[in-house]
Amino acid sequence: MSRRIQKANKVSLREIEETADGYSYKTFLARWKEDGRDRKKRFKDQMEAEAFILTKQVELGNKDAVLHSAVTRLSPGQVHEAEAAFQRLGDRYTLTEAVEFFLSNFTRPDFTLPIVDAVKAFLEGKEREGVRPRSIVQLASTLRQFEAFAFIHNLDGGEKTAFETGRTILTKQALPTPEEIARRMPKEHRAQFRDAVRETGESSPAILPAVLAALPANVRNAAADTREEIERNRQPSNWQIVAEIRGTVSEPELHTVTTPLVEGFLRSLRGKDGVSEANRKTWNNFRADLHSFFSWCADPQRRWIPSNPASPIVKYKISRGIPETLSLGQCEALMQYVAGFKEGALVPYFALALFAGLRTGDELLKLSKHSERGKLIDLENGVIHIQPEISKTHQYRQVLIRGNLSRWLTAFPLPLLPKNHPRLIATVRAHFKINNERGRDILRHTFFSMHIAAFGSVGRACLEGGNTEGVARRHYLNMTSAEEGKRFWNIEPNTGEKIIKFA
């Protein structure tokens, strides 16, 4: 399978996916005509291929151009570089304009800092600021991938050989053992495969060819398919290869990062299938993480870079659609279920998320760890104090503890989050089929829709929930009836009411 990447004047570049010995890999094929003959050359790396095309364009262009002799102080290398610059600028810009723009927009920093060191300092700074652990993990993942992309982009010809050597080493280390293959094979073939392995007297991956050759066709095919599946899932990522060779090649500097480099990284992102381009939401999420990082680096107290290279990159507008909410019957079923699940250990968590609208991802977690959580959840005065260090928006707000929430918290005076709470919460969410991406904030969405339906005030709901009125009006108006909204605030423990089963 091949894909046209570019065609520049007389030289074309095509990406080709090939398969050999059960492995798939990509190469880049450059093709051109020279001296009346078709020529072609393969490259393992796209950047190396594009650099070759640029040089070849200049070479072919010079063959057709009228050559001039001139007395110059420039060295042969500088003359060649100038010709390449003119070729890239074309008729659109002059070399003088390009130089003026560069000198006006680029300032070499007083000191240089490797990207990897800047990322480490940024993440440590965010931890000190109290950014939630989940966000730190996401930022670290994004920046690790970008740093690896920049690292590879910075490699020269010899260093790219070291990179491929690192890939080969990690690939060999990830080869599955015969026992790993046996555990993943269909049950009906395992015994025969293990018998063939035992006959060799070895257990390393190196014996697999001999084992496969001695097996019947059906067992051999099952073993080969299982091996390929394991190896496909274990292919080393770029950041793993970078970690393997780090210290043996040069590190990319932070001040060399450009907008095209950042945009190239975003365009390299792939969907879950590993082939198609990532969707716009993924693009926006990665762009936001990079924008936050570069803004921090460009802050006046640091000035590690003159400007934010992620700022000019497009941020796509994405419609959120209609948020998912629970119906009255589903809310009743959920609370009755958690009341009987693990002796009600999750009642405080689900009650505060559903009847107080607390964000489950960070606010509930921070509240559960707060040294004064007993004062912040003030049952006597009927109010929850969400301090700035707890709130996602870093703004203080108060949430009323209505009668039904008070009775749930009084009937189950337990810790807000029990031990092993991630696993327990995932079990409950899976039971009610609200564990997908869209259903992650379904409890908070339900709080807003029921609050507005029962009390008829968008502003009041936003004051308690910590949202803007614009968001609430766009997403939570008329999501449920006023009657259901009023009954929602009467869901109490052991009420004896008829429970509607969750659909």
C-alpha positions in Angstrom: 0.0 0.0 0.0 1.4 3.4 -0.9 0.4 7.0 -0.2 1.5 10.1 -2.2 3.2 12.6 0.1 4.4 15.3 -2.2 5.5 16.0 -5.8 7.9 18.8 -6.1 8.7 19.9 -9.6 10.6 16.9 -11.0 11.0 14.8 -7.8 8.1 12.9 -6.2 7.9 11.2 -2.8 5.6 8.3 -1.9 5.1 6.5 1.4 5.0 2.7 1.0 3.9 0.1 3.5 5.5 -3.2 3.0 5.3 -6.6 4.8 8.0 -9.2 5.1 8.5 -12.1 7.4 5.3 -11.2 9.3 6.4 -7.6 10.0 5.0 -4.4 8.5 7.2 -1.4 8.0 7.1 1.9 6.1 9.6 3.2 3.5 9.7 6.4 1.5 10.4 6.2 -2.2 11.8 9.2 -4.1 11.5 9.1 -7.9 12.8 11.5 -10.5 14.0 11.7 -14.1 17.7 12.4 -14.8 19.6 12.2 -18.1 16.5 10.7 -19.8 16.2 7.8 -17.3 13.9 7.1 -14.4 15.7 7.1 -11.1 14.5 6.1 -7.6 15.8 5.8 -4.1 14.4 4.4 -0.9 14.7 5.9 2.6 13.7 4.6 6.0 13.1 8.1 7.4 10.7 10.7 5.9 12.8 13.7 7.0 15.9 12.2 5.3 13.9 11.6 2.2 12.6 15.2 2.1 16.1 16.5 2.6 17.3 14.5 -0.3 14.4 15.8 -2.5 15.4 19.4 -1.7 19.0 18.8 -2.6 18.0 16.9 -5.8 15.6 19.7 -6.8 18.4 22.2 -6.7 20.7 19.9 -8.6 18.2 19.3 -11.3 17.3 23.0 -11.5 20.9 23.9 -11.9 21.2 21.6 -14.8 18.5 23.4 -16.7 19.5 26.9 -15.5 22.0 29.2 -17.1 25.2 29.1 -15.0 27.0 32.2 -14.1 30.6 32.7 -13.0 31.2 35.3 -10.4 33.9 36.4 -8.0 32.7 35.9 -4.5 33.9 35.7 -0.9 31.5 32.8 -0.3 32.9 29.3 0.2 31.5 26.6 -2.1 29.4 25.3 0.7 27.9 28.7 1.3 27.2 29.1 -2.4 25.4 25.8 -2.4 23.4 26.8 0.7 22.4 30.1 -0.9 21.2 28.3 -4.1 19.1 25.9 -1.9 17.6 28.9 -0.1 16.6 30.7 -3.3 15.1 27.4 -4.5 12.9 27.1 -1.4 11.9 30.8 -1.5 10.9 30.6 -5.1 9.3 33.7 -6.7 7.3 34.6 -3.6 10.0 36.0 -1.3 13.5 37.4 -1.7 16.4 36.2 0.3 16.7 39.7 1.9 13.0 39.6 3.0 13.6 36.2 4.6 16.7 37.4 6.5 14.9 40.5 7.7 12.0 38.5 9.0 14.3 36.0 10.8 16.3 38.7 12.5 13.1 40.5 13.6 11.4 37.5 15.0 14.1 35.3 16.4 16.3 36.0 19.4 18.8 33.5 20.6 18.3 33.0 24.3 21.0 33.9 26.8 21.2 30.2 27.7 20.0 27.0 26.1 18.0 24.3 27.8 17.2 20.8 26.5 13.5 20.1 26.0 13.6 17.1 28.4 14.8 19.3 31.2 12.2 22.0 30.5 9.5 19.3 30.6 10.7 18.0 33.9 10.7 21.5 35.5 7.2 22.2 34.1 5.7 19.0 35.5 7.3 19.7 38.9 6.0 23.2 38.9 2.4 22.0 38.1 2.6 19.5 41.0 3.6 22.3 43.4 0.6 24.3 42.1 -1.7 21.5 43.2 -2.8 20.4 39.7 -4.8 17.2 40.0 -2.8 13.9 39.5 -4.9 12.9 36.5 -4.0 16.1 34.7 -0.3 15.7 35.5 -0.3 12.2 34.0 -2.0 13.5 30.9 0.5 16.4 30.5 3.4 14.0 31.1 2.1 11.7 28.3 1.7 14.5 25.8 5.0 16.1 26.5 6.9 12.8 26.5 5.5 12.0 23.0 6.3 15.5 21.7 9.8 15.4 23.2 10.5 12.1 21.4 9.2 13.6 18.1 11.5 16.6 18.5 14.4 14.3 19.5 14.0 12.2 16.3 13.6 15.4 14.1 16.9 16.7 15.5 18.9 13.6 14.6 21.5 13.7 11.8 22.3 10.9 9.5 24.7 9.0 11.8 22.4 9.5 14.8 19.4 8.0 12.9 21.4 4.8 12.6 21.7 4.8 16.4 18.0 5.3 16.6 17.3 2.3 14.4 19.7 0.2 16.4 17.8 1.1 19.5 14.6 0.1 17.8 16.1 -3.3 16.9 17.3 -3.9 20.4 13.9 -3.1 22.0 12.1 -5.2 19.4 14.3 -8.2 20.2 13.8 -7.7 23.9 10.0 -7.7 23.4 9.9 -11.0 21.5 7.4 -13.4 23.2 8.6 -16.6 24.9 7.0 -19.9 23.8 5.1 -20.0 27.1 3.6 -16.6 26.5 2.5 -17.8 23.1 1.0 -21.0 24.6 -1.0 -19.0 27.2 -2.6 -16.9 24.4 -3.2 -19.7 21.9 -6.6 -21.4 21.5 -7.0 -24.1 24.1 -7.2 -26.9 21.7 -3.6 -26.3 20.4 -1.8 -25.5 23.6 -0.8 -29.0 24.6 0.6 -29.9 21.2 2.6 -26.7 21.0 4.0 -27.1 24.5 5.1 -30.7 23.7 7.0 -29.4 20.7 8.7 -26.8 22.8 9.7 -29.4 25.5 11.3 -31.5 22.8 13.7 -28.8 22.0 14.9 -28.5 25.6 14.9 -24.7 25.3 12.5 -21.9 26.3 13.9 -18.8 24.6 12.2 -17.0 21.7 15.1 -18.2 19.4 13.7 -21.7 19.3 10.4 -20.6 17.7 11.3 -21.3 14.1 12.3 -24.9 14.9 9.2 -25.4 17.0 6.9 -24.1 14.3 8.5 -26.2 11.6 7.8 -29.4 13.6 4.1 -28.6 14.1 1.1 -29.6 11.9 -0.2 -26.7 9.7 -3.2 -25.9 11.9 -1.2 -25.6 15.1 1.6 -23.8 13.3 -0.8 -21.2 12.0 -2.4 -20.7 15.4 1.0 -20.2 17.0 2.2 -17.8 14.3 -1.0 -15.7 14.5 -0.6 -15.5 18.3 3.0 -14.5 18.1 2.3 -11.8 15.5 -0.5 -10.4 17.7 1.8 -10.2 20.7 4.6 -8.6 18.8 2.3 -6.1 17.1 1.1 -4.9 20.6 4.7 -4.7 21.8 6.2 -2.6 19.1 8.4 -0.1 20.9 7.1 3.5 20.8 9.3 6.4 19.7 9.7 7.6 23.3 10.9 4.2 24.4 13.5 4.1 21.7 14.6 7.7 22.7 15.0 6.5 26.3 17.2 3.6 25.1 19.6 5.8 23.1 19.5 9.0 25.2 23.0 10.1 26.2 24.6 8.8 23.1 23.3 11.5 20.7 22.6 15.2 21.0 19.5 16.5 22.8 17.1 19.0 21.1 17.1 22.5 22.6 13.9 24.2 23.7 14.6 27.4 21.8 14.8 25.5 18.5 11.2 24.5 18.7 9.2 26.1 15.9 5.5 26.3 15.0 6.0 23.9 12.0 7.6 21.4 14.3 4.7 21.5 16.8 2.2 21.3 13.9 4.1 18.4 12.4 3.8 16.5 15.7 0.0 17.1 15.9 -0.4 15.9 12.3 1.6 12.7 13.2 -1.0 11.7 15.9 -3.0 8.7 15.0 -6.4 7.2 16.0 -6.9 4.0 18.0 -6.4 1.9 14.9 -2.9 3.3 14.5 -3.5 4.3 10.8 -6.1 7.0 10.5 -5.5 10.6 11.6 -6.5 11.5 15.2 -9.8 13.2 15.5 -10.2 16.9 16.2 -10.9 16.5 19.9 -7.6 14.7 20.2 -5.8 17.4 18.2 -7.3 20.1 20.5 -6.4 18.2 23.7 -2.7 17.7 22.6 -2.6 21.3 21.4 -3.9 22.6 24.8 -1.2 20.6 26.7 1.6 21.9 24.4 0.2 25.5 24.6 0.2 25.3 28.4 3.8 24.0 28.4 5.2 26.6 26.0 3.3 29.5 27.8 4.9 28.4 31.0 8.3 28.4 29.4 7.8 31.8 27.8 6.6 33.4 31.0 8.6 36.6 31.9 10.0 35.0 35.0 11.6 32.4 32.9 11.8 33.5 29.2 13.3 30.2 28.1 11.7 30.9 24.7 10.8 34.2 23.1 7.2 33.2 22.2 4.7 30.4 22.3 5.1 28.3 19.1 1.7 26.6 19.7 -0.3 29.8 19.6 -0.6 30.2 15.8 -1.9 26.6 15.4 -5.6 26.2 14.7 -7.9 25.1 17.5 -10.9 23.3 16.1 -14.5 24.2 17.2 -16.3 21.0 18.3 -19.9 20.7 19.1 -20.5 19.1 22.5 -23.9 17.8 21.6 -26.6 17.0 24.1 -25.1 15.9 27.5 -26.1 12.5 28.8 -28.2 12.6 32.0 -29.9 10.0 34.2 -33.7 9.8 34.4 -35.5 9.9 37.8 -35.9 6.2 37.8 -32.2 5.6 37.0 -31.2 7.9 39.8 -33.4 6.0 42.3 -32.1 2.7 41.1 -28.5 3.9 41.3 -28.8 5.2 44.9 -30.6 2.1 46.1 -27.9 -0.1 44.5 -25.0 1.7 46.1 -26.8 1.7 49.4 -26.5 -2.1 49.4 -23.1 -2.3 47.6 -20.2 -3.0 50.0 -22.3 -1.9 53.0 -22.9 1.5 51.4 -19.2 2.4 51.1 -19.8 4.5 48.0 -22.9 6.3 49.1 -21.1 9.5 50.1 -19.3 9.6 46.8 -22.4 9.1 44.6 -24.6 11.3 46.8 -22.3 14.3 46.6 -21.8 13.8 42.9 -25.5 13.5 42.2 -27.1 15.8 44.7 -24.3 18.4 45.1 -22.9 18.3 41.6 -19.3 17.9 42.7 -16.9 17.0 40.0 -15.9 13.4 40.4 -12.5 13.7 38.7 -10.9 16.2 41.0 -13.2 18.0 43.5 -14.4 14.9 45.3 -10.9 13.5 45.4 -9.4 16.7 46.9 -12.3 17.1 49.3 -11.8 13.6 50.6 -8.1 14.3 51.3 -8.6 17.8 52.8 -7.5 18.1 56.4 -10.7 20.1 57.3 -13.2 18.1 55.3 -15.4 17.8 58.4 -15.8 21.6 58.5 -16.2 21.9 54.7 -19.1 19.6 54.7 -21.2 21.5 57.2 -24.3 19.4 57.9 -25.4 21.6 60.7 -25.7 24.7 58.6 -26.6 22.8 55.4 -23.7 23.9 53.2 -20.6 22.5 51.5 -17.7 24.9 51.2 -15.7 24.3 48.0 -12.4 26.1 48.6 -10.3 27.5 45.8 -7.7 24.8 46.2 -10.5 22.2 45.7 -12.4 23.8 42.9 -11.5 23.1 39.3 -11.9 26.8 38.5 -10.0 27.9 41.6 -12.9 29.9 42.8 -14.7 29.6 46.1 -18.4 28.5 46.0 -21.0 27.1 48.3 -23.4 24.2 47.6 -26.6 23.8 49.6 -27.1 20.5 51.4 -30.7 19.8 50.8 -32.8 17.5 52.9 -32.3 14.3 50.9 -28.5 14.8 50.7 -28.3 15.4 54.4 -30.2 12.2 55.1 -27.9 10.2 52.8 -24.8 11.5 54.5 -26.3 11.1 58.0 -27.4 7.5 57.3 -24.0 6.6 55.9 -21.4 8.5 57.9 -18.5 6.9 56.0 -15.3 8.2 54.4 -15.9 10.0 51.1 -13.7 7.5 49.3 -13.0 4.0 50.6 -10.0 1.9 49.9 -9.8 0.6 46.4 -12.4 3.2 45.4 -11.3 3.4 41.7 -12.1 -0.3 41.2 -15.3 -0.1 43.2 -16.6 2.9 41.4 -15.7 1.4 38.0 -17.7 -1.7 39.0 -20.8 0.4 39.8 -20.5 2.4 36.7 -20.1 -0.7 34.6 -23.2 -2.2 36.2 -25.3 0.8 35.1 -23.4 1.2 31.8 -22.2 4.7 32.5 -18.5 4.0 32.2 -17.9 5.4 28.7 -16.3 8.7 27.8 -19.6 10.5 27.3 -20.9 9.2 30.6 -18.0 10.3 32.7 -19.7 13.5 33.9 -23.2 12.1 33.8 -23.8 12.6 37.5 -22.9 16.3 37.3 -25.0 16.8 34.2 -28.0 15.2 36.0 -27.5 17.5 39.0 -27.7 20.6 36.7 -30.7 19.4 34.7 -32.7 18.4 37.8 -31.7 21.6 39.7 -32.9 23.9 36.9 -36.1 21.8 36.4 -37.0 21.8 40.1 -36.1 25.4 41.1 -36.3 27.2 37.8 -33.1 29.3 38.2 -30.1 28.9 35.9 -28.1 31.4 37.9 -28.8 29.6 41.2 -27.7 26.3 39.7 -24.5 27.8 38.3 -23.6 29.4 41.6 -23.8 26.0 43.3 -22.3 24.0 40.5 -19.5 26.3 39.5 -20.5 26.7 35.8 -21.2 29.7 33.6 -24.8 30.6 32.8 -24.0 30.4 29.1 -23.0 26.8 29.3 -26.0 25.9 31.5 -28.5 27.6 29.1 -27.0 25.8 26.1 -26.9 22.3 27.7 -29.2 21.9 30.6 -32.5 23.7 29.9 -35.6 21.5 29.4 -33.6 18.2 29.9 -36.3 16.9 32.3 -39.8 17.9 33.5 -40.4 20.0 36.6 -42.3 17.1 38.2 -39.3 14.8 37.8 -37.0 17.5 39.1 -39.0 17.9 42.3 -39.1 14.2 42.9 -35.4 14.0 42.3 -34.7 16.0 45.5 -36.9 13.6 47.4 -34.8 10.5 46.7 -33.9 9.3 50.2 -32.5 6.2 51.8 -35.0 3.5 52.8 -38.0 5.5 51.5 -40.0 2.4 50.6 -40.9 4.0 47.2 -41.2 1.8 44.2 -37.9 1.6 42.4 -37.8 1.7 38.6 -35.1 -0.6 37.3 -32.3 0.9 35.3 -32.9 0.3 31.6 
